[in-house]
């Protein structure tokens, strides 16, 4: 390497002359401003801001200058290149914006076009409302018990204190299953979910807090208010020191959880073989809360202006049932209830005809394609 | 039980201001289910009075004979002058007492009575028939009141009970006593704390043992048997209007005085009675079980074969009654009967229940006997009946009567802790309250420290247990006074995994576009034939109902498909051609070797392990299935382009959707099984530790099945056992998500006829090794280029390592290994 040439004059390098740098810069800025498209700008960028652009080439000459001149020349060329670079960026942004504005307008669609390409499904509202009813009790600490739909008469009747030949047994309108020989099989389609009470007591350790949602069967012809196949939600508690007051507490909690806080419940004495004492349960109408009673000008369709809605039956588990399930009745007592799922759906969601719930018409279930 | 309130008031003093509606509400509160309150005659108003027909002028020249009557209505018309009234009826004569609606009266239906000219005369009012007044059904002309029963001008409202409130009570099976005025009145008296006058509290006069000869073969059939007779009865004596009206209000048709009296006393006391024409009964009466082969023609003209379990009443000729259910035709009271023999008995309720069911004869009497009648009331009821026959029918009561009683049939005492009702209710009742309430309903209570000894009254056979007594106390202390105390359940475990999975399956299928149907489990041979099941198919071996609702559907389903397919047809028929349905439900599969009859273990203790096992063994298998059917478009066409028809592949995918909810993988293999298309049917296996398990089938239905059910062409279906999928449910484990780049390699493999794509994919997976992330079949081609019957399967293989970027060599090696495995296992050839 030779020794530095300290005698060089800056003017000897033409490209670094201040006027020349300014000219190159102005030429570049003019070309940038004149670029009408992104493609043109790309060419302009290569020509005026690329590695082989005049300013880039001039920059290389700086090294040839004497040290005293380098700083000044570098400042001028660097400033010019920066200016050009910024102009390219700005022009690029402006041109892109122009292009976007044009293209995206061209790509505009009618967003109100319908989209029903994919099929829509739904679960049946009887399923979802039964789940919701169940979940309220699960929230109280209950578990979900299950049992078969073809049931032994012993579970469906005898163990539940339906004595043979008692009128209550014929009241149930039972479907009987034939033995293969054509005789009596001792099997029925369960007429209620109550046999699950006995199963739960036999299968589980005490105390027992269970609900049992399920399908039940009675020999009613299908019409607007009856179906031979329907659903119940059974509840059973067997523990020490259990009273009717706890039963009313649980059912009131259910009613308030399902239909609204503050709603009251009403017990009316009734009769079921497997509970003694027994009661029918009404809840305060969650629509009119009794305001429609005696006001024909403002009738309530939900409660037929009675102010109360019947929701099911309940009672203290008959100690005979506990005995049949092997429970020590000196120590334990319990209560049970049964709620109708169809009935609940009917009054809760205004279903008017039982047939809608059994025919499998997708229009019916689709209407409930949501959280129930 | 229909309860006319005015009749009830004869036995109980209702407090002032208690309306029928108030009474109904108060009775409901103590457990009598009053279904309706009928306010009969509420739409009748104006002057309706008794009149005496003073003169009848027969008018002629009209289409039918017409009478112009002059009727004395006392001063009811304000003038005291006789009233001129046109009348078309002819069942009365001058001097008869009739019922007259005067001008200003309004009858049922807004029928206003006025003064008008008709048949050429001024007619000022109307002489009324029973039907016009709505008091009872009668089409034989106008009401003619018994002579001397009222003065002209007397208000007819009270006389005939024109306005009457009637409670209709649905009596629960435990409250047989409420099937009588006596029982309801006793309840009302207890509700209001007012006096009760017992209609059965009458002196039974006459000489016991001096009546007709009778014996009871077995006290277990009949614990008390009473006969009383009258003679000199006038068979033509009419039933007085007040009795007819009460019977009508209770829904009982008037037949003849003798029959009406037995019905009336039954309504009054709850004791069913039977009346015979004594002249037709020969020899001593015996109450016994029917003998094999005995027959009896009953009042309804049906000759019935008697069962040895039936209780019969016999005379020297054999059976004359099916006890408590229906009388025999031979000994029926008729228009010539002058001697009436009245029977009041207490028959065994369970026998009567069976007999009533066996002969399909449910009567007012059998309903009461089944629920249990008062076990001591029979002498009083029979006495009441014969007195009415004497009073109303001019008869003479025979001085002797018959009573055969089983002394051992008295109600048993119940021992109960005095605090028990309070413990049941969760409300501390005082001991005095408990004893007072029990005594109020007729119990005899003796106290022994904290224990009560309670003897229920004879009319309450339902009271047998301490809880029965607790209910009596609680219902009178008020169910409404039971507080609501939230139960404190131990911490629950929430839903089981299987219960959660069923919800997840339902949600997944709904998300996939399927709508849930809940179809009936009833099916029949026609449905199974429609599936083209072979004669020996296990699905034909269904359980049969003894009493199906529909004779065409006597079977319980062994498959979900018929119900779903019929629902699909219904949807298509209603204009929804693109329907996809699913159902989750049980099917019923008889268990080979199940016992002929399920056992009935005793209920006075818990069942033993053996008894439980025997009960379980008697039940059929009831596996839970999930089924899906679909037809029409799976994706609809629209402005976006064309749609896509539902196919066999959608049905298989529906099964995969179900399995995925449990994190399970289904293995799909070609199969042939009805009702599916033999070339488009997949068997679905669940891969598990113990190998593969068949869990269901899916595919396109056989065209003949489509035809049989009237389904759209190419309907597809799947059915899957949910229980093994539930069992396979395992919690998901977290994957290692590699952040290194993926390497994608596409390979096209040519395979021969009969090679399943799933086998090729399985071989690729096995051969590719651990670096393989995923395999996806993205194209299937068949055509000349690959050769006759051969297919080219194009797969995209994705490779990735957890810890590094793969080198080109590693990727190629893995791809080659995958292709080699496919070649080896399936004969696939890499397409150049």
Interface residues (C-beta under 8 A of the other chain):
Chain A: X113 X114 X115 X116 X117 X118 X119 X120 X121 X122 X123 X124 X126 X127 X131 X138 X140 X141 X142 X143 X144 X148 X149 X150 X151 X152 X153 X154 X155 X158 X159 X161 X163 X164 X165 X166 X167 X168 X170 X171 X175 X176 X177 X178 X179 X180 X181 X183 X184 X185 X186 X187 X189 X202 X207 X209 X215 X219 X221 X228 X229 X237 X239 X241 X242 X243 X244 X245 X246 X247 X248 X249 X250 X251 X252 X253 X265 X266 X267 X268 X269 X270 X271 X276 X277 X278 X279 X280 X316 X318 X319 X320 X323 X324 X325 X326 X327 X333 X357 X358 X359 X360 X361 X362 X363 X365 X366 X369
Chain B: X28 X29 X30 X31 X33 X172 X173 X174 X175 X349 X350 X353 X354 X357 X370 X371 X423 X424 X425 X426 X427 X465 X466 X467 X468 X470 X471 X474 X475 X479 X480 X482 X483 X484 X485 X486 X487 X489 X490 X491 X492 X493 X494 X495 X496 X499 X503 X506 X507 X509 X510 X511 X512 X513 X514 X515 X516 X517 X518 X519 X520 X521 X522 X543 X544 X545 X546 X547 X548 X549 X556 X564 X567 X570 X571 X574 X576 X578 X579 X580 X581 X582 X585 X586 X588 X590 X596 X597 X598 X599 X600 X601 X603 X604 X605 X606 X607 X612 X615 X618 X619 X620 X622 X634 X635 X636 X638 X639 X640 X643
